[in-house]
């Protein structure tokens, strides 16, 4: 399903070349490692693996105090399959009703979706905050000051039924609840 990640002229050109060349894989490849549940890809046997990360590399967050303001956090590359547009549309709908809780979303990262996300969030721009990619202590501080993280919500857009996302592991290692 990685072909659905390719967009634009050059992405489609790379996909076309890839489709042509992968027919030759059987001559040179004995096994393919893969995160999914398939047994074979391109008629080559699969060795199923999981994405991994070292929990010792992540600081356990300090849980923030809750004061009638729910602070959501989304960290990572901003691609279509992250599904942040779904969260923003949900917040737009939520803010069109009478509610007693302020819900804010901070998006930390960069990618092709950023302009689209900024555009659709304009009706509730005071509740949506965009930050460039952060690392180390700066990123740790964001985790310490948010209540709930957003994981990948639209993997179906690239045809995946199964994911081995590092994002979810990293959230868990930090002690961050996530959707």
KAKAPE-V178525 format. One record per pair of residues at least 12 apart in sequence whose ideal C-beta (glycine too) atoms are under 7 Angstrom apart, sorted by the first residue. I is the first residue (numbers start at 1). J is the second residue. Records with the same first field share a line. If there is no record, write none. Layout:
BEGIN
I=J, J
END
This chain:
BEGIN
1=158, 159, 160
3=15
4=158, 159
5=158
22=42
25=42, 44
26=43, 44
29=44
31=44, 45, 47
32=44, 46
33=47, 49
34=46, 48
35=49, 50, 51, 162, 164
36=162
37=162
50=164
51=164, 165, 166
53=166, 169, 170, 173
55=173
58=170, 173, 174
59=140, 174
60=174, 175
61=143, 144, 174, 175, 176
62=144
64=144, 145, 146, 147
66=147
68=101, 102
69=102, 104
70=101, 103, 147, 148
71=104, 106, 145, 146, 147
72=103, 104, 105, 146, 148, 150
73=106, 108, 142, 143, 146, 149, 150
74=105, 107, 108, 149, 150
75=108, 109
76=109, 167
77=109, 111
78=109, 110, 111, 112, 113, 114, 117
79=111, 112, 113
80=113, 154, 157
81=152, 154, 155, 157, 158
82=113, 152, 153, 154
83=152, 153, 154
84=107, 117, 150
85=116, 117, 120
86=153, 154
87=105, 150, 153
88=117, 120, 121, 128
89=120
91=103, 105, 124, 127
92=123, 124
95=124, 127
103=127
104=127, 129
105=127, 128
106=129, 131, 142, 146
107=130
108=131, 133, 134, 142
109=133
110=132, 133
118=130
143=174, 176
148=177, 178, 179
149=171, 176, 178
150=178, 179
151=165, 167, 168, 171, 178, 179
152=165, 167
END
